[in-house]
Amino acid sequence: MKQGTARWRMNDKVIRSLLFVCAAISVVAVLLITVMIFVEAFPALKETGVWDFIAGTKWKPTDTPPQFGILPMIVGSVYVTGLALLFGLPIGMATSIFMAEIAPPKVAVVLRRAIEILAGIPSVVYGFFGLMMVVPIVQTLGGTGMSVLTASIILAVMILPTIVSVSEAALRAVPAEYKEGSLALGASHWQTIVRVQVPAAKSGILAATVLGIGRAVGETMAVILVAGNIPVIPESILKAVRTMTVNIVLEMGYVQPGSLHYSALFATGAVLFVFIMLLNFSIRALTKTRGEKQKNAKKH
């Protein structure tokens, strides 16, 4: 009996150690990636200056001296991501509400499978679809069709699976007592959804939004095919645009390792990294603040 107990304790220690190692690998991987990006980015940031690099409007690495200003790419990323959310978030939320609360079980299953297929389509296929189907339509509005609008439409479709899946899971996780209590007080089904269930699932919906933003900001292949990729601040949504990720991918293939241009591309990645981190921290802080306010309101 004692030998069995000792063996179980030993197994427990081994499993704990393995789990700790796995968790440590994740943390170390993030730290190594962070250090690598900022070490490679340091020469360009030192030579150009952090503010001039971020606020500069000219990206001309072949000039003498070279000019490295990524403001057009920052603005392009914000434009494309913002429009993609504007298009995709309402559709994704409406779909998740329909699947979680309104659709018959069989219909919900079919929609869920379709969303899974949509999530599994390679990004380059989305790009080809946009190039062949969306670009000609946008072209009728003016310009070449390769624009902020085209890239935003494609990204809106690409972030739908993330928003729908996470939001639906959040809505289904709301305790049934909330819905039953609202209906018992005389509220309609739609009033219950809008005023009870959606607010109760707010943290999950915010998480879906953050994940959707991360997907949109980090997307490259689809955007390369439909955005036009000109490093200038777009004057309208029908003009060509270049995002930060596209800037890195387009030029990393021919740049000389160790050069200032090489370092500037890593600096672009560092700015993107900081942008995503600030976004995540802001959403977490917002969620935490609202949660504390709700707890205080319940106490009083």
C-alpha positions in Angstrom: 0.0 0.0 0.0 2.8 2.4 0.9 4.7 1.5 -2.3 1.5 2.3 -4.3 1.1 5.6 -2.6 4.8 6.5 -3.1 4.5 5.6 -6.8 1.5 7.8 -7.2 3.3 10.7 -5.5 6.2 10.2 -7.8 4.0 10.1 -10.9 2.3 13.3 -9.6 5.7 15.0 -9.3 6.7 13.9 -12.8 3.5 15.2 -14.3 3.8 18.5 -12.4 7.3 18.9 -13.7 6.3 18.1 -17.3 3.5 20.7 -17.1 5.8 23.3 -15.7 8.4 22.6 -18.5 5.6 23.0 -21.1 4.5 26.3 -19.6 8.1 27.5 -19.3 8.7 26.7 -22.9 5.8 29.0 -23.9 7.1 31.9 -21.8 10.7 31.4 -23.0 9.6 31.3 -26.6 7.8 34.6 -26.3 10.8 36.2 -24.5 13.2 34.9 -27.2 11.0 36.3 -30.0 10.7 39.6 -28.3 14.5 39.9 -27.6 15.3 38.9 -31.2 13.0 41.4 -32.8 14.1 44.3 -30.7 17.8 43.5 -30.9 17.6 43.4 -34.7 15.5 46.5 -34.8 17.8 48.6 -32.6 20.3 49.7 -35.3 17.6 51.2 -37.4 15.8 52.9 -34.5 19.1 54.3 -33.3 20.1 55.6 -36.7 16.7 57.0 -37.7 15.3 57.9 -34.3 12.2 56.3 -32.8 10.0 59.3 -33.5 11.2 59.9 -37.0 10.8 56.2 -37.8 7.2 56.1 -36.5 6.1 59.5 -37.7 8.1 59.6 -41.0 6.0 59.7 -44.2 8.6 58.5 -46.7 9.8 54.9 -47.1 12.7 55.0 -49.6 15.3 52.5 -48.6 17.3 52.9 -51.8 17.8 56.6 -51.5 21.1 58.2 -50.4 20.7 58.5 -47.5 17.9 56.0 -47.1 14.6 57.2 -45.6 12.7 55.0 -43.2 9.3 56.3 -42.2 6.5 53.9 -41.5 3.6 56.3 -40.8 1.9 55.3 -44.2 2.1 51.7 -43.2 0.8 52.4 -39.7 -2.1 54.4 -41.1 -2.8 51.7 -43.7 -2.9 49.0 -41.1 -5.3 51.0 -38.9 -7.6 51.9 -41.9 -7.8 48.3 -43.2 -8.2 46.8 -39.7 -10.8 49.4 -38.7 -12.9 48.9 -41.8 -12.6 45.2 -41.6 -14.1 45.3 -38.0 -16.7 47.8 -39.1 -17.9 45.3 -41.8 -17.2 42.0 -39.9 -18.1 42.6 -36.3 -21.9 43.4 -36.8 -22.2 40.4 -39.2 -20.3 38.1 -36.9 -22.3 39.2 -33.8 -25.6 38.8 -35.7 -24.5 35.3 -36.8 -23.4 34.2 -33.4 -26.7 35.5 -31.8 -28.7 33.6 -34.5 -26.8 30.4 -34.0 -26.9 30.5 -30.2 -30.5 31.7 -29.6 -32.7 31.6 -32.6 -31.6 28.9 -35.1 -33.0 25.4 -34.8 -30.4 22.9 -33.7 -30.0 21.3 -37.1 -29.5 24.7 -38.8 -27.0 25.8 -36.1 -25.0 22.6 -36.8 -24.9 23.3 -40.5 -23.8 26.9 -39.9 -21.2 25.8 -37.4 -19.7 23.4 -39.9 -19.7 26.1 -42.6 -17.9 28.5 -40.2 -15.3 25.8 -39.5 -14.7 25.4 -43.2 -14.4 29.1 -43.6 -11.7 29.2 -40.9 -9.7 26.4 -42.6 -9.5 28.1 -46.0 -5.8 29.3 -46.7 -5.4 33.1 -46.7 -3.9 33.0 -50.2 -7.2 31.5 -51.5 -9.0 34.5 -49.9 -6.5 36.7 -51.8 -7.2 35.0 -55.1 -11.0 35.3 -54.5 -10.6 39.0 -53.7 -8.4 39.5 -56.8 -10.9 37.8 -59.2 -14.2 38.8 -57.6 -14.0 41.8 -55.3 -11.4 43.9 -57.2 -13.5 44.2 -60.4 -16.5 45.2 -58.3 -14.6 47.9 -56.4 -13.0 49.0 -59.7 -16.4 50.2 -60.8 -16.4 52.7 -58.0 -13.1 54.2 -59.2 -9.4 53.5 -59.3 -7.7 50.2 -59.9 -9.9 48.2 -57.5 -6.8 47.3 -55.3 -7.5 49.5 -52.3 -8.3 49.9 -48.7 -11.9 48.9 -49.3 -11.0 45.7 -51.1 -8.5 44.6 -48.5 -11.0 45.5 -45.7 -13.8 43.4 -47.3 -11.5 40.4 -47.6 -10.3 40.7 -44.0 -13.9 41.1 -42.8 -14.7 37.7 -44.3 -11.5 36.2 -42.8 -12.2 37.4 -39.2 -15.8 36.1 -39.3 -15.0 32.6 -38.1 -13.1 33.9 -35.1 -15.7 36.4 -34.1 -18.6 34.0 -34.6 -17.1 31.0 -32.8 -15.9 32.9 -29.7 -19.0 35.1 -29.4 -21.3 32.1 -29.8 -19.4 30.2 -27.1 -19.7 33.2 -24.8 -23.4 33.5 -25.4 -24.0 29.8 -24.7 -22.0 30.1 -21.5 -24.4 32.6 -20.0 -26.3 30.9 -17.2 -29.8 29.8 -18.2 -31.2 31.5 -15.1 -30.5 34.9 -16.6 -32.7 34.1 -19.6 -35.4 32.4 -17.6 -35.6 35.3 -15.1 -35.9 37.9 -17.9 -38.6 36.0 -19.6 -40.4 35.5 -16.3 -40.5 39.2 -15.8 -42.3 39.7 -19.1 -39.4 40.6 -21.4 -39.6 39.4 -25.0 -37.1 37.0 -26.4 -35.3 39.7 -28.3 -35.3 42.1 -25.3 -33.7 39.2 -23.3 -31.0 38.7 -25.9 -30.1 42.4 -26.2 -30.4 43.5 -22.6 -29.5 40.4 -20.7 -27.5 37.8 -22.6 -25.3 40.0 -24.7 -24.2 42.2 -21.8 -23.6 39.0 -19.7 -21.4 37.7 -22.5 -19.5 41.0 -22.9 -16.1 39.7 -21.8 -16.3 36.9 -24.4 -17.4 39.3 -27.1 -14.5 41.6 -26.3 -12.1 38.6 -26.5 -13.6 37.8 -29.9 -13.0 41.4 -31.0 -9.4 41.3 -29.9 -8.7 38.1 -31.7 -10.4 39.4 -34.8 -8.2 42.6 -34.7 -5.1 40.4 -34.2 -6.0 38.3 -37.2 -6.7 41.4 -39.3 -3.6 43.2 -38.3 -1.3 40.2 -38.8 -2.8 39.0 -42.2 -0.3 39.3 -45.1 -0.9 37.1 -48.1 -4.5 38.0 -48.8 -3.7 41.7 -48.4 -0.7 41.6 -50.7 -2.9 40.4 -53.6 -5.6 43.1 -53.2 -4.3 46.2 -51.5 -2.0 47.7 -54.2 1.0 47.9 -51.8 2.0 51.5 -52.3 3.8 53.1 -49.3 1.8 56.3 -49.1 -1.0 57.5 -46.8 -4.2 56.7 -48.7 -6.4 59.7 -49.5 -9.6 57.6 -49.6 -10.7 54.0 -49.2 -10.5 53.6 -52.9 -6.7 54.2 -53.0 -3.9 51.7 -52.7 -2.4 51.0 -49.3 0.5 49.1 -47.7 0.2 47.6 -44.2 3.1 46.9 -41.9 3.1 43.1 -42.4 3.0 43.5 -46.2 5.9 46.0 -46.0 8.0 43.3 -44.2 7.1 40.4 -46.5 7.6 42.4 -49.8 11.1 43.6 -49.0 12.6 40.9 -46.7 13.2 38.6 -49.6 15.8 40.8 -51.3 17.3 42.8 -48.5 20.9 42.3 -47.4 21.0 40.7 -43.9 22.7 43.0 -41.4 22.0 46.1 -43.4 20.2 49.2 -42.2 17.3 48.3 -44.4 17.2 44.8 -42.9 17.1 46.3 -39.4 14.3 48.8 -40.5 12.1 45.8 -41.4 12.6 44.3 -38.0 11.8 47.7 -36.5 8.5 47.6 -38.4 7.9 44.3 -36.8 8.7 45.7 -33.4 6.2 48.5 -33.8 3.6 46.0 -34.9 4.5 43.9 -31.8 4.1 46.9 -29.5 0.8 47.8 -31.1 -0.7 44.4 -30.6 0.5 44.3 -26.9 -0.9 47.7 -26.1 -4.2 46.6 -27.7 -4.4 43.5 -25.6 -3.5 45.3 -22.4 -6.1 48.0 -23.1 -8.9 45.5 -23.7 -7.9 43.6 -20.6 -7.9 46.7 -18.5 -11.2 47.8 -19.9 -12.8 44.4 -19.2 -11.3 44.4 -15.6 -12.6 47.9 -14.9 -16.1 47.1 -16.1 -16.1 43.9 -14.1 -15.2 45.8 -10.9 -17.9 48.4 -11.6 -20.5 45.7 -12.0 -19.4 44.0 -8.7 -19.5 47.3 -6.8 -22.9 48.0 -8.3 -24.2 44.6 -7.1 -22.8 45.2 -3.6 -24.6 48.6 -3.3 
